Amino acid sequence: MLIGGDPDIGKLTLLLQALSEVAHDRRALYISGGESSDQIALSAQRPGLLDEHLNQASEL
């Protein structure tokens, strides 16, 4: 699935929330070409979305 939109409208937070729900039952992977791994981890920490089954990868 590809999600697009204007910068800073909450795409990353929305996707992390959805993947967090998926990760309760199975492993989930978020791959980004626009955010660094540190940026993704920081965004996931803020709303408490970190999950041991939610993995991420970044091209940056």
Secondary structure, 3 states (H helix, E strand, C coil): CCCCCCCCCCHHHHHHHHHHHHCCCCCEEEEECCCCHHHHHHHHHCCCCCCCCEEEEECC
